Amino acid sequence: MDRPVVAVVLAGGTGTRLYPASRAAHPKQFRAFGGDRTLFERAIDRVAVADETVVLTGEAHAERARELAPDADVLTEPGPKDTGPALAYAARRLRERYPDAVLLCVPSDHHVDGDFAAAARRACRAAADGEALVTMGVEPTRPATEYGYVRPGNVADGVAPVERFEEKPSRERARRFVDEGCLWNAGVFAWTPDALLSACEGTPLEPLATADDAEEGFAAVDPVSVDYAVLERAERVRVVPVSFGWDDLGSWDAMERVLDGDAAGNAVLGEALTVDAADNVVATDGHVSLVGVEDLVVAAYDDRVLVVPKDDAQRVRDVVSELRDDGLF
């Protein structure tokens, strides 16, 4: 491939559903969640396939990103507005520096287990013609309701046209999507800056794509995901099916999918004592003891403790909303 590859590592989110480990001042990508390296550092390792690496984050986390990835450039976005404005802003800014590059856009807070490099090269080759927008689609291992899906067309040379994007489904629809060969939308993308910005025209992100000044354009758009704003409307969208282990670690119940459980099915991150306790998720930077309980999430970090049934793990959003209203997040 003649074009250089520039990895854009997205590190501006707060990971609210992993409260209290993830908070505004210390978001989840800068936590380790098992092992010695943070999720952010693992993402930086994964994109070693690229010629250059740029971290896109907010001003509050720029110094931390520089400490953990000293060989990467750090680009600060004007504010948190979801993936649509973030990626369009990155394309505007990086087009000035790398006009011929393919941008490999990678979240910093995902769990990946497998040959990411080969999939990244395939995605970048598919984007190198300068016209296609490419996403990675993970082969599902279960009928997940917390992910969006991609419906691929016929695969040729490891790439397929996207027939349709499917929103997060009900359990019944998720089972049908899996049976029909749909893929999880992993939120990993490849495109040239011009391809993305051209696709932004006629979408909610058009002001950012066309404004004379990128900062002014950013101020003129509302928060929106790149999937909804652009990919679901664009004509030349491709998907690279991948089979590596993947999880977006979006909520505490995801931890039992990536951590080894004990004999009673407890997934433990940190130091914990469990007595007659089964099928719990326990995460702490101190020490936690559980006695006679089942199917709970118990997370204790710093001066905060969260206890919630695993089936209600998504409701941590409600907790964070209340804390934000009170200025405590």
Secondary structure, 3 states (H helix, E strand, C coil): CCCCEEEEEECCCCCHHHCCCCECCECHHHCCCCCCCCHHHHHHHHHHHCCEEEEEECHHHHHHHHHHCCCCEEEECCCCCCHHHHHHHHHHHHHHHCCCCEEEEEECCCEEECCHHHHHHHHHHHHCCCCCEEEEEECCCCCCCCCCEEEECCCECCEEEEEEEECCCCHHHHHHHHHCCCEEEEEEEEECHHHHHHHHCCCCCHHHHHCCCHHHHHHCCCCCCHHHHHHCCCCCEEEEEECCEEECCCCHHHHHHHCCECCCCCEEEEEEEEECCECCEEEEEEEEEEECCECEEEEEECCEEEEEEHHHHHHHHHHHHHHHHCCCC
